[in-house]
Amino acid sequence: MTRCLLFGFLNISLLLLGCNAIIPRNSAISGTPIWAKSTIGGNVDSEFQAIAATYDGFYTAGKVKKGLLQFGNNVTINGQQTMNSLLIKYNKQGSPVWGSSPVMAECYSTFHDIAVAGDSVFAVGFITPGQIDFGNSISPTGEYSGTINALIVKYSSTGMPIWANSISSNILESDFQSVAIGTDGVYAAGYLYGNDPVDFGNSVIIDVNDNCYHGLIVKYSFTGIAQWAKSIEADRNSGFLSLAFDENSVFVSGYLDGKNIADFGNSVILSGPSTSGNPIIVKYSNSGITQWARTTEYCSGTIFLYSIDVENGAIYAAGQIYGTDTVRFLPGVVLTNLYNGSCLIVKYDTKGMALWARTCTFTTSPSKFQDIAVEGDYIIACGTINYYSTFFFGNGVYAEGLNDSNPIIISYDDNGVAQWAQSTIYPTDSNVIFNKVSISCNNIFIAGVIYSNRDIYFDENLYTKGSSTTNPVLTCYQK
C-alpha cells in the first residue's frame, strides 16, 4: 500500500477526500505515524475491532450503536439496533469508500474479525436471538433464545452481502472470534457453550458433553457450506481466540482452564500446568485432522494468546501473562521477573516448540498485546499499556503511558529484538486502545478505539478526534 501522505502540498487535496485531521509529513523513518482518523459527525458510539489491508486499500470491522454516524467522503452508517455490526472499506489514501451495517435488525450483532482475498471479504462475530437483514436478501437468524449465536458473513469487495451462516442448534452460547482464508475454504474459530449436539449443516455435527466453554473451529466452503468442525473436549473452559492459515494447515491460539486433560482429536491430548488459564496453540490439517497441541511447560498464573500469525514456517503468538512467577515454554524458553499483567510475544518453530519469548523488561503497570502481524522478518504487535508508567522492551526501546489506557505499537526483528515503539504523546484523560494491526507494503495500519471526543495526539502535529464518546480510530505508521 502506498503512503497516504507524501509532501506538504497534498494537505488540501487530502482534506477534501474526507481525511480527519491528517497532517502531511516525511515518513522515511520506520515507526513514524503518517496519519490518524476517526468519525467526523454523529453522536453515536462505535469502535473498530478488526482491520485487513489489501492492494487497493483496507477494510475495518466492528460495531456501532443506533443512529446516524458519518465517516467522511459521504459514507454514513445508520445503526438500527443498540449494537450493530459494522464493515467499512477505505482506499489506500485513507478515505472511506463504502460502509455496511444491517438494514433491518430485530437483534444485536457485532463483528470481531475480517479476512480478505481477491473480491471476497469474510466477517465473523455474533448475533443475538432474532432475525437480521444485511441487505441483498441475506437474513440469518439467531435461533436459540439464550445469549449469542456465532455468525459468519461473506461480502463482495463492493460491500454486497453474498451469504451468511449462524449456529442455530440449541446450545446456550457461541461466538466466532477470528477468521482466516485458506486455499479451498474459509475458517472461523471461537467457542461454544452447552451440552447438546451442534448441527452446522451438510451433516457436520459435533457433540459437546459438558456445560462449559469449548474451543471451536469450523471450515466452510467459499459458498458457505460447512465442511468440518472441531471442538476441544474437556470438563473445564477453553476457547480459540485467533487463527492463521499457512500451506494447507490452520493454526489456532487460545486458552485452556485448569490441569485437566483436554482432547483435541486424533489422539492429541493436552494438560496445562496451571490451575487457571493455560495458553494453547493447535495445528490442524485443512481436512480437520489435529496435528499437535502445545501449552507451557510451567506456569502458575494465567496466559491468554489473543493473536497468532504464521510466516515462513514459523508461528508467532501474542497475548498477556497474569502472575509474577517464572513461565517456561517448551523446550526451555524462560521468562522471569514478570509484572502481574504483562504483554507477551512468543515465536515457535513448525512443531510448536518455542524459539524465544519476550515481554517488558521493566515496568510498574499492566500491558497487553492484543494482535500481531508478521511480514518477512518484520514483527508488529499492538495493544495497550496502562497508567502513568514507562514500559521498557530492551534494546533501548520504551514507551510511556500518559493516561489510564494508552495504545502501544511495537516492532521486533525476527530474533525478538525490539526496534521501536510508539504510543500517544500528550495526557488527555482519554483512554485509547489498539485492537488489530495489518501490514501492507511500506505501511502499518492499526484499528482501535478512543474513549472520548478530545484531540488524541500521535505526534506533535498529528492528531484526530471522534464525534461521540466512544469512537473508532485508524492510524497509519511507516513500516
N, C-alpha and C positions, 0 to 999 in steps of 0.2 A: 504494500500500500504506500502510495506517495505521501509525502508530508503535506499536512493541511496548510501550513503557513511557510512562506519562503522569505519574503522580504517585506519591508515596511509598506511599499506601495500597494500591497494586497489588502491592507486593512479595510478600506471602504468596501471593496467588492465582496469580501468575506462577510462583513456585517450585513450586506444586502442579501446574502444567502441565508440569513437567519441564525448565524452562529452567535451564541450568547456570550458576551464579554470575552472575545478572543483577542489576544494581544500577539501580533507577529513578532518573531524572534529568530535569530540564527541558532539552530538547534544541532550543531555539529557534535556537541559533547554528549556522550551516552548518559541517559538518565535525565536529560533536560526536559522539563514539561513544555509542551508545544501549544496545546490549547485545552480548555475546560469548558463544559457547558452543562446546562440543566434545562428545566422548563422555562417558558417566557411569559406565561399567563394562565390564570385559573387557580382558584384557591381549593385545589384538590390534591390530597396526599397520594404519592406514588413512589415507587422505587424500582431500580434495575437490579435483578439478581443474576443475570447471565449476559454474556457477550460472545460473539463469534465473528471473526474477521474473514473477509473473502477478498477476491481480486478487485472487486469494484466497490467496496465499502465494508460495512459491518452491520450486524443485527444485534439488537438488545431485547431482552425479555424480562418480565417481572410482574408487577401488579399495580393497579390503580383503583382508587375509590370512586364513588359515584359522583358524576358531574363532568363538566367540560374542562379539558386541560390542553393547553397549547404548547407544542414542542418547537415551533418555528417552521418557516417555509410552508405555511398553510397546512401543516399536519396537526390535526386536532383529534383528540380521543374523547368519546362520550361514554363514561363509565355507567353501566346500567344497574349495578348492584353495589352493596357495601364493599365487596372485594371482587375485582375483575382481572382476568389475565390480560397481559399487555405484550405486544410484539411490535417493534419499530425497526425499520431499515434506514440506515444513514448512508450517504455516499462517502467517498474517501476523503472529501474535504470537510466532513463532519456536519453536513446539513441533512436534516431528515428528508427522506424520500416518500415514505408512506408509513401509516400506523394501523394496527388492527387490534380490536378488542371485541368481545361478544356484542352482537347487535340486539340480542334479547337474552335475558337470563332470569330463571327462577331461583338460581343457586349461585353460590360464590365459586370463584375459580382463581388460580394463580399459576404462573409458570416459574419453575425453578431453574431450568437449563434449556439450552438450544444447541443444535448442531446443524451445519450447513454443508451441502455437497452439490455442486452444479446448480441446477434450478430448484433444488428441494431444500426445504427448511423444516426441521423437526423440533417441536417444543414439547416439554413434559412438565407435569406438575400434578394438580388435583382439581376436582370439582366436588362440591358438597351435594347432598341429595337434591334431585330435581333435574329439570331439562335446561339446556343451554344451547343457543344458536350462534355459531361462529360466522355465519354467512354462507352463501353458496349451498344452502340446504344441508349443511353439516351440523347435526344436532345430537351429540351424545347425551346420555342420561346418567346421572349419578343414581344408581338403583337402590343401594342399601340405605336404610333410614338411620344409619349410625352417624359417623362423623365425616370422613373424606374418602374419595374414591380416586385412585391413580388414573392419570389422563395422559394420552399422547395425541398430538395433532400434527398433521403434515400440511404445510403451506407450499405454494409456489413462490418463486423469488419475487413475484409481483404482489404478494400478500393475499392470494386467493386460497382459502382453506380447501384441501383436497379430500382428506378423510380424518376421522378421529375415532379413538377407541378408549373406553373406560372400563376398569374392572367392575363387574356387575354382580359377582357372587355375594352370598350372604356372609361376608366377613365384616368385622367391626370397623376396620380402617385399612387404607392402603394409600401409597403415595409414591410417585416416581421423582427421584431427586436428581437424576443425571441421565444423559442420552449421548450415544455415540453412533456414528455411521460406519458400517463395515462394507466389505466388497459385495455382499449379496443380501444385505438386510440392515435393519436399524435395531440397536439395543437400548433398552431402558432399564434402569436399576433404581431400587429404593427399598421399600419394606411393606409388609402387610401384617395385620394383627387379627388373630382369631383362631378358631379350631375347626373350621369346616373346609371341605374341598373347594378349590377355586378353579373356575372354568374360564379360560381365556379365549375359547372358541377354537375351531379347527381341531377338535379332540385333544387340545393341550390343557391338561388338568394337573394340578398339584394338590397334595393333601397336607395341610398343616395340623399338627396334633396337639399343640399346647396353646393355651391362652396367653401368648406373649408376642413380642415383635420378632419377625423373621426377615432377614435379608432376602431380597428378591431381585432376580434378573430375568428379563423376558426378551426374546428375539422376535421381531416382526419382519415380514417381507416388506418391500418398498410399497406394496399396495395395501398394507395394513393387516395382513393375515398373520396370526400368531404362529410361530414355528416351533418354539420350545420355551419352557420356563423352568427355572430352578430356584429353590429356596434353601436357606440354612435351617437344618433341623436340629433344634436344641431346646432345652427347657428353661433357658434364660434369654433375655432380649438380645437381638442382633439387628444390624441394618447395613445396607450398602449406601454410601454417600456420593460416590463418584465412579466413573468408568472411562476406559480408553480402549481403542481398537488398534491392533498392530499385527500385520502379516498373518491373517487368519486366526488370531487369538484375541480374546477380550479379557481385560484386566479390570478388577473392581477393588475399591478400597472401602473400609468402613470400620465397624466395631463389633465386639462380641463381649457380652457381660459375663463375669464370673469365671470360675475354674472348671465348670462342667464341660464335658465333651460335646463338640458340635460336629455334625455330619454334613459334609458338602457334596456327597455323592461320589460314585466311582471309587469307593474305599478310601476317600480322602477325609480324614478326621483331624480335629484340632482341639487343643485345650489350652486356654490362656493362663499365664501365671498370676494375673491379678484377680482379686475378688470383685473388682468393679469393671471398668471398660478396658478391654484389650484391643489394640489396633489389629486389623486384618487386611491382607491383600490376597486376592484369589485369582488364579488364571483358569479360564475356560477355553476350550476349542470353539470354533464358530458353529459347531454342531451341538454344543451344550455339554460336552464331556469335561468334567473337572480335572484339571491337570495337577494343581497343587494349591495349598493354602499356607500362609505364613502369619505368625504373630511375633511378639517379642520373646526373648529367652528369659528375661527377668524384668518385672515392673510391678511395683506395689501400689502405684497410683492409677490414673486413667489417661488413656491416649485415644484421641479421635483423629483419623485420617480423612480429612474433608475432601481431598482432591488427589487425583492420580493422573499422570501423563506418561507416555512411552515415546522414546526417541532412540533410534539406532540400537535397538535391542535392550536398552537399559530402561528401568522403571523408576519413576520419581513420584514421591508422595509427600503431601504437606498437611499439617494439622496443628494440634495443640497437645501439650502434656500438662496434666494436673498432678501435683505431687512434687516433692523435693528430693526423693530418693533416687539412687542411681537407676538408669534404664539401660538394658543391654539387649541389642538386636543380634540375632544370629547372623554370622558365626562368631561374633565377638566385638561388634562396634558398640562403644560405651559412651553415654552422656552422663556427666556428673555436675554437681553444684547448680542444680536447677532451681529456678524461681517457680513457685506454685502458680501455674498458668503460663507456660512458655510456648512460643512458636516453635515449629518443628518442620524440618525437611529431611527426608531420607532418600538416598539413592540405592537401588537394588540391582543385582545382575539378573540375567534371564531366568534364573532358577528361584528368584525371590530371596537371595542372600544379600544382606546389607553390605554395601561398599563404604558408605560414610553416612553420618547423621550430623545435622547442625541445628543449633538454637542460638539464643542470645548468649554471648559470652559473659555479659554482666548487665543486670537491670534490677530495679526495685519495684516493678509494676508488671501486670499481666500483658501478654501479647499473644496473637493468634495469626497463623497463616490460613486463609480461607480458600485460596486457589493457587495453582501452579501451572505454568506453561513453559514448555521446553522447545527450542528450535536450534538444531545443531548442538553446539556446546554452550548455548546461552540459556540460562535458567532464570525465570522471573517468578517471584512469589508476591502475593498481595494479601492484605488482611487488615489487622487493627493493632495498634499499640495504645495502651490505656494510661490515662492520668498524666501527671506533670513530671515525667521522668525521662532520662536519657537511656536509650537502648543501644548497646554495643554488640556488633556482629562479627568482630575480628577484622584483621587487615586494615585497621584504621577507619572502618565504616561504622557509622552510627546514625541514629535518627532521634529526634526529640519530640516528646508528647507535650502539647500545649493546651489540651482540652481533656475532658473525661474520656472521650473516644476519638482517636486520631487515625487517619488512614496510613498505611505503610505499603510501599512498593520497594522491592529489593532485588538486586541482581547477584547471582553467583556464577562462577565458572564451573566447568564440569568436574573439577576436583573439590568443589564445595567451598571455594574461597570467595568471600563476599567482595563485590566490586563497587557497588554504590547503593545508597538507599535514599528515599525521598518520602516526605510527608507534607502536611500543610505548614505554613511558616509563621502565622500570627495566631495568638489566642483570641477566640471569638465567642467562647461559651457555646459553641456549636459542635455537635458530635457528627463525625464523618466516618463512614465505613467503606472500604473497598471490598467488593464481593467476588468479582471474577476478572480474569485477565486473558487477553488474546494477543498473539504476536502476528504481524503481517509485514513482510519486507523489513523496512527500517523503523517501523513504528510499533509501539506497545499501547494497546487500548485497554482501559480499565472501566468497569461499570460498578456503581455503588449507590450509596445513599447519603444525603445531607439531612440532618435532623434540625433544621432551622431555615429561615429565609434571610439570613445575613450573608454578606460577602464572605466567600471562602477563598483564601489566597494560597496558590500552589507555587508561586514565585512572587517577587516584589511587584511586578506589573501584570500578573496573570491571575485572574480571579473569576468566579462565577457565583451566582446565587439562584435559588429556585423561587417559584411563585407561591409556594404553600409552606406548611410547617414540616412536612416530610417530603423530600424531593429526590428524584434520581440525579446522579452525577455521572458524567462521562469525562475522562481525561485521556490525553494522548501524550506519550513520552517518546523521546528519541531512543531507539534501540542502541 
